[in-house]
């Protein structure tokens, strides 16, 4: 019988206990070697592990550690965005609405808190990655955003080392489908800025589908707040200026290996 249940908080011995995960599924539960499907609690990663690689963590201690990470991450992000926030607060200026679609309610709320603190309007939709392509057009028509975020969790499958194959990624294909649908809705990259992806996502394929920014050029894990940081930077940059991938790399928590993209016009107007 398995020692862990759905909802258990665990870390992996093989990775130096570096990331807190929640167990979201157990495959081959009744076998001698069940496989646990794990979702990151502060990183947008999906992984799997066998029982002998896992250590159970106390919920209270885990949340204390995670809250410290959140405070530190937000502090770093806000430091890089303070000038832009000042532009919005000290002048009668406005930025378009952000539409944020996420598979994690906790991450969605964290990101929307960041938008709210910056004085930005946002609409949030909660949907699993495989459901996101079917709701994207309706969400766009209802909210009419200037900035779209499509994110959740992703990861490279262990069974295949071919990083060029979309089948080697858990959820990248859904992010790609969403971007393609969004570009059918609005082809102009200046009118609709799109961020898509999560941890270790197929960056090149998402960009080719039509994103302005995507994860992950270096196939690394990205922070839960990184998509919101990208969106806020674009939203609070004057429309006569451009947000560059280098700037995004400097202010996001995962840096240029985590988030890449193209020069993108800001959305702040008088």
Secondary structure, 3 states (H helix, E strand, C coil): CCCCCCCCEEEEHHHCCCCCEEEEEEECCCCCCCEEEEEECCECEEEEEEHHHEEECCHHHHHHHHHHHHHHHHHHHHHHHHHHHHHHHCCCCEECCEEEEECCHHHHHHHHHHHHHCCCCEEEEECCHHHHHHHHHHHHHHHCCCEEEECCCECECCCCCCCCCHHHECCHHHHHHHHHHHHHHCCCCCCCEEEECCCCCCHHHHHHHCCCEECCCCCCCCECCHHHHHHHHHHCCECCCEECHHHHHHHCCCCCCCCEECCEECCEEC
